[in-house]
Amino acid sequence: MKRKIFWAIVLAAFAGISWQALRALGEIDKHPGKVWLHRCNSLEKLQEKHA
């Protein structure tokens, strides 16, 4: 019984993560003019890239 509950939770979590990934893939071409900043760990780096 505990094993079934565990796998149900794992499956639900995987489905949620998969849904978010599919939604993100659908957003790729909706904003062609934007520049997406990746791995910005400080305000200084953000301001450097903003300029």
mmCIF file of the N, C-alpha and C atoms, coordinates in Angstrom:
data_MODEL
# 
_entry.id   MODEL 
# 
loop_
_atom_site.group_PDB 
_atom_site.id 
_atom_site.type_symbol 
_atom_site.label_atom_id 
_atom_site.label_alt_id 
_atom_site.label_comp_id 
_atom_site.label_asym_id 
_atom_site.label_entity_id 
_atom_site.label_seq_id 
_atom_site.pdbx_PDB_ins_code 
_atom_site.Cartn_x 
_atom_site.Cartn_y 
_atom_site.Cartn_z 
_atom_site.occupancy 
_atom_site.B_iso_or_equiv 
_atom_site.pdbx_formal_charge 
_atom_site.auth_seq_id 
_atom_site.auth_comp_id 
_atom_site.auth_asym_id 
_atom_site.auth_atom_id 
_atom_site.pdbx_PDB_model_num 
ATOM 1   N N  . MET A 1 1  ? 0.824  -1.199 0.000   1.00 0.00 ? 1  MET A N  1 
ATOM 2   C CA . MET A 1 1  ? 0.000  0.000  0.000   1.00 0.00 ? 1  MET A CA 1 
ATOM 3   C C  . MET A 1 1  ? 0.868  1.262  0.000   1.00 0.00 ? 1  MET A C  1 
ATOM 4   N N  . LYS A 1 2  ? 1.892  1.295  0.840   1.00 0.00 ? 2  LYS A N  1 
ATOM 5   C CA . LYS A 1 2  ? 2.773  2.465  0.885   1.00 0.00 ? 2  LYS A CA 1 
ATOM 6   C C  . LYS A 1 2  ? 3.523  2.626  -0.419  1.00 0.00 ? 2  LYS A C  1 
ATOM 7   N N  . ARG A 1 3  ? 3.854  1.508  -1.032  1.00 0.00 ? 3  ARG A N  1 
ATOM 8   C CA . ARG A 1 3  ? 4.580  1.554  -2.297  1.00 0.00 ? 3  ARG A CA 1 
ATOM 9   C C  . ARG A 1 3  ? 3.719  2.179  -3.394  1.00 0.00 ? 3  ARG A C  1 
ATOM 10  N N  . LYS A 1 4  ? 2.420  1.857  -3.412  1.00 0.00 ? 4  LYS A N  1 
ATOM 11  C CA . LYS A 1 4  ? 1.514  2.430  -4.412  1.00 0.00 ? 4  LYS A CA 1 
ATOM 12  C C  . LYS A 1 4  ? 1.385  3.939  -4.224  1.00 0.00 ? 4  LYS A C  1 
ATOM 13  N N  . ILE A 1 5  ? 1.301  4.369  -2.989  1.00 0.00 ? 5  ILE A N  1 
ATOM 14  C CA . ILE A 1 5  ? 1.206  5.807  -2.707  1.00 0.00 ? 5  ILE A CA 1 
ATOM 15  C C  . ILE A 1 5  ? 2.479  6.518  -3.141  1.00 0.00 ? 5  ILE A C  1 
ATOM 16  N N  . PHE A 1 6  ? 3.613  5.905  -2.837  1.00 0.00 ? 6  PHE A N  1 
ATOM 17  C CA . PHE A 1 6  ? 4.902  6.484  -3.239  1.00 0.00 ? 6  PHE A CA 1 
ATOM 18  C C  . PHE A 1 6  ? 4.959  6.670  -4.752  1.00 0.00 ? 6  PHE A C  1 
ATOM 19  N N  . TRP A 1 7  ? 4.613  5.623  -5.511  1.00 0.00 ? 7  TRP A N  1 
ATOM 20  C CA . TRP A 1 7  ? 4.690  5.715  -6.964  1.00 0.00 ? 7  TRP A CA 1 
ATOM 21  C C  . TRP A 1 7  ? 3.647  6.671  -7.529  1.00 0.00 ? 7  TRP A C  1 
ATOM 22  N N  . ALA A 1 8  ? 2.512  6.790  -6.868  1.00 0.00 ? 8  ALA A N  1 
ATOM 23  C CA . ALA A 1 8  ? 1.508  7.757  -7.307  1.00 0.00 ? 8  ALA A CA 1 
ATOM 24  C C  . ALA A 1 8  ? 2.043  9.182  -7.147  1.00 0.00 ? 8  ALA A C  1 
ATOM 25  N N  . ILE A 1 9  ? 2.745  9.438  -6.051  1.00 0.00 ? 9  ILE A N  1 
ATOM 26  C CA . ILE A 1 9  ? 3.336  10.764 -5.821  1.00 0.00 ? 9  ILE A CA 1 
ATOM 27  C C  . ILE A 1 9  ? 4.439  11.033 -6.835  1.00 0.00 ? 9  ILE A C  1 
ATOM 28  N N  . VAL A 1 10 ? 5.280  10.052 -7.087  1.00 0.00 ? 10 VAL A N  1 
ATOM 29  C CA . VAL A 1 10 ? 6.365  10.202 -8.069  1.00 0.00 ? 10 VAL A CA 1 
ATOM 30  C C  . VAL A 1 10 ? 5.785  10.485 -9.455  1.00 0.00 ? 10 VAL A C  1 
ATOM 31  N N  . LEU A 1 11 ? 4.756  9.745  -9.830  1.00 0.00 ? 11 LEU A N  1 
ATOM 32  C CA . LEU A 1 11 ? 4.132  9.944  -11.136 1.00 0.00 ? 11 LEU A CA 1 
ATOM 33  C C  . LEU A 1 11 ? 3.497  11.323 -11.238 1.00 0.00 ? 11 LEU A C  1 
ATOM 34  N N  . ALA A 1 12 ? 2.833  11.765 -10.188 1.00 0.00 ? 12 ALA A N  1 
ATOM 35  C CA . ALA A 1 12 ? 2.207  13.092 -10.189 1.00 0.00 ? 12 ALA A CA 1 
ATOM 36  C C  . ALA A 1 12 ? 3.261  14.188 -10.310 1.00 0.00 ? 12 ALA A C  1 
ATOM 37  N N  . ALA A 1 13 ? 4.374  14.030 -9.594  1.00 0.00 ? 13 ALA A N  1 
ATOM 38  C CA . ALA A 1 13 ? 5.451  15.020 -9.675  1.00 0.00 ? 13 ALA A CA 1 
ATOM 39  C C  . ALA A 1 13 ? 6.042  15.059 -11.081 1.00 0.00 ? 13 ALA A C  1 
ATOM 40  N N  . PHE A 1 14 ? 6.268  13.909 -11.671 1.00 0.00 ? 14 PHE A N  1 
ATOM 41  C CA . PHE A 1 14 ? 6.821  13.839 -13.025 1.00 0.00 ? 14 PHE A CA 1 
ATOM 42  C C  . PHE A 1 14 ? 5.866  14.473 -14.034 1.00 0.00 ? 14 PHE A C  1 
ATOM 43  N N  . ALA A 1 15 ? 4.574  14.217 -13.867 1.00 0.00 ? 15 ALA A N  1 
ATOM 44  C CA . ALA A 1 15 ? 3.586  14.800 -14.781 1.00 0.00 ? 15 ALA A CA 1 
ATOM 45  C C  . ALA A 1 15 ? 3.576  16.321 -14.656 1.00 0.00 ? 15 ALA A C  1 
ATOM 46  N N  . GLY A 1 16 ? 3.695  16.825 -13.441 1.00 0.00 ? 16 GLY A N  1 
ATOM 47  C CA . GLY A 1 16 ? 3.730  18.275 -13.244 1.00 0.00 ? 16 GLY A CA 1 
ATOM 48  C C  . GLY A 1 16 ? 4.947  18.903 -13.871 1.00 0.00 ? 16 GLY A C  1 
ATOM 49  N N  . ILE A 1 17 ? 6.095  18.276 -13.700 1.00 0.00 ? 17 ILE A N  1 
ATOM 50  C CA . ILE A 1 17 ? 7.333  18.789 -14.288 1.00 0.00 ? 17 ILE A CA 1 
ATOM 51  C C  . ILE A 1 17 ? 7.245  18.737 -15.813 1.00 0.00 ? 17 ILE A C  1 
ATOM 52  N N  . SER A 1 18 ? 6.714  17.651 -16.341 1.00 0.00 ? 18 SER A N  1 
ATOM 53  C CA . SER A 1 18 ? 6.584  17.512 -17.795 1.00 0.00 ? 18 SER A CA 1 
ATOM 54  C C  . SER A 1 18 ? 5.653  18.575 -18.358 1.00 0.00 ? 18 SER A C  1 
ATOM 55  N N  . TRP A 1 19 ? 4.568  18.856 -17.653 1.00 0.00 ? 19 TRP A N  1 
ATOM 56  C CA . TRP A 1 19 ? 3.617  19.876 -18.104 1.00 0.00 ? 19 TRP A CA 1 
ATOM 57  C C  . TRP A 1 19 ? 4.292  21.245 -18.170 1.00 0.00 ? 19 TRP A C  1 
ATOM 58  N N  . GLN A 1 20 ? 5.088  21.574 -17.149 1.00 0.00 ? 20 GLN A N  1 
ATOM 59  C CA . GLN A 1 20 ? 5.785  22.863 -17.145 1.00 0.00 ? 20 GLN A CA 1 
ATOM 60  C C  . GLN A 1 20 ? 6.779  22.946 -18.307 1.00 0.00 ? 20 GLN A C  1 
ATOM 61  N N  . ALA A 1 21 ? 7.462  21.851 -18.590 1.00 0.00 ? 21 ALA A N  1 
ATOM 62  C CA . ALA A 1 21 ? 8.422  21.837 -19.697 1.00 0.00 ? 21 ALA A CA 1 
ATOM 63  C C  . ALA A 1 21 ? 7.713  22.042 -21.028 1.00 0.00 ? 21 ALA A C  1 
ATOM 64  N N  . LEU A 1 22 ? 6.579  21.406 -21.211 1.00 0.00 ? 22 LEU A N  1 
ATOM 65  C CA . LEU A 1 22 ? 5.830  21.574 -22.457 1.00 0.00 ? 22 LEU A CA 1 
ATOM 66  C C  . LEU A 1 22 ? 5.311  23.001 -22.606 1.00 0.00 ? 22 LEU A C  1 
ATOM 67  N N  . ARG A 1 23 ? 4.871  23.601 -21.516 1.00 0.00 ? 23 ARG A N  1 
ATOM 68  C CA . ARG A 1 23 ? 4.419  24.995 -21.570 1.00 0.00 ? 23 ARG A CA 1 
ATOM 69  C C  . ARG A 1 23 ? 5.573  25.918 -21.939 1.00 0.00 ? 23 ARG A C  1 
ATOM 70  N N  . ALA A 1 24 ? 6.754  25.662 -21.386 1.00 0.00 ? 24 ALA A N  1 
ATOM 71  C CA . ALA A 1 24 ? 7.920  26.498 -21.680 1.00 0.00 ? 24 ALA A CA 1 
ATOM 72  C C  . ALA A 1 24 ? 8.317  26.371 -23.146 1.00 0.00 ? 24 ALA A C  1 
ATOM 73  N N  . LEU A 1 25 ? 8.230  25.183 -23.705 1.00 0.00 ? 25 LEU A N  1 
ATOM 74  C CA . LEU A 1 25 ? 8.559  25.003 -25.121 1.00 0.00 ? 25 LEU A CA 1 
ATOM 75  C C  . LEU A 1 25 ? 7.600  25.785 -26.011 1.00 0.00 ? 25 LEU A C  1 
ATOM 76  N N  . GLY A 1 26 ? 6.365  25.917 -25.586 1.00 0.00 ? 26 GLY A N  1 
ATOM 77  C CA . GLY A 1 26 ? 5.393  26.675 -26.360 1.00 0.00 ? 26 GLY A CA 1 
ATOM 78  C C  . GLY A 1 26 ? 5.648  28.173 -26.341 1.00 0.00 ? 26 GLY A C  1 
ATOM 79  N N  . GLU A 1 27 ? 6.422  28.664 -25.399 1.00 0.00 ? 27 GLU A N  1 
ATOM 80  C CA . GLU A 1 27 ? 6.702  30.096 -25.259 1.00 0.00 ? 27 GLU A CA 1 
ATOM 81  C C  . GLU A 1 27 ? 7.929  30.540 -26.059 1.00 0.00 ? 27 GLU A C  1 
ATOM 82  N N  . ILE A 1 28 ? 8.655  29.631 -26.638 1.00 0.00 ? 28 ILE A N  1 
ATOM 83  C CA . ILE A 1 28 ? 9.941  29.962 -27.258 1.00 0.00 ? 28 ILE A CA 1 
ATOM 84  C C  . ILE A 1 28 ? 9.809  31.014 -28.355 1.00 0.00 ? 28 ILE A C  1 
ATOM 85  N N  . ASP A 1 29 ? 8.894  30.847 -29.271 1.00 0.00 ? 29 ASP A N  1 
ATOM 86  C CA . ASP A 1 29 ? 8.808  31.754 -30.426 1.00 0.00 ? 29 ASP A CA 1 
ATOM 87  C C  . ASP A 1 29 ? 7.876  32.932 -30.208 1.00 0.00 ? 29 ASP A C  1 
ATOM 88  N N  . LYS A 1 30 ? 7.324  33.092 -29.030 1.00 0.00 ? 30 LYS A N  1 
ATOM 89  C CA . LYS A 1 30 ? 6.375  34.175 -28.796 1.00 0.00 ? 30 LYS A CA 1 
ATOM 90  C C  . LYS A 1 30 ? 7.054  35.506 -28.508 1.00 0.00 ? 30 LYS A C  1 
ATOM 91  N N  . HIS A 1 31 ? 8.341  35.509 -28.198 1.00 0.00 ? 31 HIS A N  1 
ATOM 92  C CA . HIS A 1 31 ? 9.049  36.739 -27.838 1.00 0.00 ? 31 HIS A CA 1 
ATOM 93  C C  . HIS A 1 31 ? 10.378 36.817 -28.602 1.00 0.00 ? 31 HIS A C  1 
ATOM 94  N N  . PRO A 1 32 ? 10.326 37.010 -29.912 1.00 0.00 ? 32 PRO A N  1 
ATOM 95  C CA . PRO A 1 32 ? 11.576 36.979 -30.695 1.00 0.00 ? 32 PRO A CA 1 
ATOM 96  C C  . PRO A 1 32 ? 12.500 38.162 -30.428 1.00 0.00 ? 32 PRO A C  1 
ATOM 97  N N  . GLY A 1 33 ? 11.984 39.285 -29.948 1.00 0.00 ? 33 GLY A N  1 
ATOM 98  C CA . GLY A 1 33 ? 12.819 40.458 -29.734 1.00 0.00 ? 33 GLY A CA 1 
ATOM 99  C C  . GLY A 1 33 ? 13.477 40.518 -28.372 1.00 0.00 ? 33 GLY A C  1 
ATOM 100 N N  . LYS A 1 34 ? 13.200 39.557 -27.512 1.00 0.00 ? 34 LYS A N  1 
ATOM 101 C CA . LYS A 1 34 ? 13.747 39.605 -26.158 1.00 0.00 ? 34 LYS A CA 1 
ATOM 102 C C  . LYS A 1 34 ? 15.094 38.894 -26.084 1.00 0.00 ? 34 LYS A C  1 
ATOM 103 N N  . VAL A 1 35 ? 15.922 39.375 -25.192 1.00 0.00 ? 35 VAL A N  1 
ATOM 104 C CA . VAL A 1 35 ? 17.184 38.715 -24.882 1.00 0.00 ? 35 VAL A CA 1 
ATOM 105 C C  . VAL A 1 35 ? 17.036 38.148 -23.472 1.00 0.00 ? 35 VAL A C  1 
ATOM 106 N N  . TRP A 1 36 ? 17.189 36.854 -23.332 1.00 0.00 ? 36 TRP A N  1 
ATOM 107 C CA . TRP A 1 36 ? 17.002 36.198 -22.044 1.00 0.00 ? 36 TRP A CA 1 
ATOM 108 C C  . TRP A 1 36 ? 18.347 36.040 -21.359 1.00 0.00 ? 36 TRP A C  1 
ATOM 109 N N  . LEU A 1 37 ? 18.492 36.640 -20.193 1.00 0.00 ? 37 LEU A N  1 
ATOM 110 C CA . LEU A 1 37 ? 19.737 36.590 -19.429 1.00 0.00 ? 37 LEU A CA 1 
ATOM 111 C C  . LEU A 1 37 ? 19.792 35.288 -18.635 1.00 0.00 ? 37 LEU A C  1 
ATOM 112 N N  . HIS A 1 38 ? 20.890 34.577 -18.779 1.00 0.00 ? 38 HIS A N  1 
ATOM 113 C CA . HIS A 1 38 ? 21.054 33.277 -18.128 1.00 0.00 ? 38 HIS A CA 1 
ATOM 114 C C  . HIS A 1 38 ? 22.201 33.346 -17.125 1.00 0.00 ? 38 HIS A C  1 
ATOM 115 N N  . ARG A 1 39 ? 22.014 32.792 -15.968 1.00 0.00 ? 39 ARG A N  1 
ATOM 116 C CA . ARG A 1 39 ? 23.020 32.731 -14.907 1.00 0.00 ? 39 ARG A CA 1 
ATOM 117 C C  . ARG A 1 39 ? 23.477 34.115 -14.462 1.00 0.00 ? 39 ARG A C  1 
ATOM 118 N N  . CYS A 1 40 ? 22.543 34.941 -14.120 1.00 0.00 ? 40 CYS A N  1 
ATOM 119 C CA . CYS A 1 40 ? 22.855 36.262 -13.596 1.00 0.00 ? 40 CYS A CA 1 
ATOM 120 C C  . CYS A 1 40 ? 22.797 36.175 -12.079 1.00 0.00 ? 40 CYS A C  1 
ATOM 121 N N  . ASN A 1 41 ? 23.965 36.229 -11.421 1.00 0.00 ? 41 ASN A N  1 
ATOM 122 C CA . ASN A 1 41 ? 24.046 36.029 -9.980  1.00 0.00 ? 41 ASN A CA 1 
ATOM 123 C C  . ASN A 1 41 ? 24.222 37.319 -9.189  1.00 0.00 ? 41 ASN A C  1 
ATOM 124 N N  . SER A 1 42 ? 24.276 38.449 -9.864  1.00 0.00 ? 42 SER A N  1 
ATOM 125 C CA . SER A 1 42 ? 24.486 39.701 -9.126  1.00 0.00 ? 42 SER A CA 1 
ATOM 126 C C  . SER A 1 42 ? 23.812 40.853 -9.864  1.00 0.00 ? 42 SER A C  1 
ATOM 127 N N  . LEU A 1 43 ? 23.551 41.902 -9.116  1.00 0.00 ? 43 LEU A N  1 
ATOM 128 C CA . LEU A 1 43 ? 22.955 43.091 -9.723  1.00 0.00 ? 43 LEU A CA 1 
ATOM 129 C C  . LEU A 1 43 ? 23.920 43.759 -10.691 1.00 0.00 ? 43 LEU A C  1 
ATOM 130 N N  . GLU A 1 44 ? 25.207 43.688 -10.394 1.00 0.00 ? 44 GLU A N  1 
ATOM 131 C CA . GLU A 1 44 ? 26.198 44.288 -11.287 1.00 0.00 ? 44 GLU A CA 1 
ATOM 132 C C  . GLU A 1 44 ? 26.179 43.613 -12.654 1.00 0.00 ? 44 GLU A C  1 
ATOM 133 N N  . LYS A 1 45 ? 26.083 42.293 -12.658 1.00 0.00 ? 45 LYS A N  1 
ATOM 134 C CA . LYS A 1 45 ? 26.039 41.564 -13.933 1.00 0.00 ? 45 LYS A CA 1 
ATOM 135 C C  . LYS A 1 45 ? 24.759 41.885 -14.692 1.00 0.00 ? 45 LYS A C  1 
ATOM 136 N N  . LEU A 1 46 ? 23.649 42.027 -13.975 1.00 0.00 ? 46 LEU A N  1 
ATOM 137 C CA . LEU A 1 46 ? 22.376 42.383 -14.610 1.00 0.00 ? 46 LEU A CA 1 
ATOM 138 C C  . LEU A 1 46 ? 22.485 43.765 -15.250 1.00 0.00 ? 46 LEU A C  1 
ATOM 139 N N  . GLN A 1 47 ? 23.042 44.727 -14.545 1.00 0.00 ? 47 GLN A N  1 
ATOM 140 C CA . GLN A 1 47 ? 23.164 46.078 -15.087 1.00 0.00 ? 47 GLN A CA 1 
ATOM 141 C C  . GLN A 1 47 ? 24.135 46.104 -16.245 1.00 0.00 ? 47 GLN A C  1 
ATOM 142 N N  . GLU A 1 48 ? 25.176 45.293 -16.201 1.00 0.00 ? 48 GLU A N  1 
ATOM 143 C CA . GLU A 1 48 ? 26.136 45.222 -17.322 1.00 0.00 ? 48 GLU A CA 1 
ATOM 144 C C  . GLU A 1 48 ? 25.439 44.720 -18.589 1.00 0.00 ? 48 GLU A C  1 
ATOM 145 N N  . LYS A 1 49 ? 24.603 43.719 -18.452 1.00 0.00 ? 49 LYS A N  1 
ATOM 146 C CA . LYS A 1 49 ? 23.931 43.147 -19.615 1.00 0.00 ? 49 LYS A CA 1 
ATOM 147 C C  . LYS A 1 49 ? 22.763 44.015 -20.068 1.00 0.00 ? 49 LYS A C  1 
ATOM 148 N N  . HIS A 1 50 ? 22.178 44.769 -19.138 1.00 0.00 ? 50 HIS A N  1 
ATOM 149 C CA . HIS A 1 50 ? 21.048 45.616 -19.483 1.00 0.00 ? 50 HIS A CA 1 
ATOM 150 C C  . HIS A 1 50 ? 21.480 46.763 -20.395 1.00 0.00 ? 50 HIS A C  1 
ATOM 151 N N  . ALA A 1 51 ? 22.678 47.251 -20.180 1.00 0.00 ? 51 ALA A N  1 
ATOM 152 C CA . ALA A 1 51 ? 23.213 48.360 -20.992 1.00 0.00 ? 51 ALA A CA 1 
ATOM 153 C C  . ALA A 1 51 ? 23.666 47.888 -22.330 1.00 0.00 ? 51 ALA A C  1 
# 
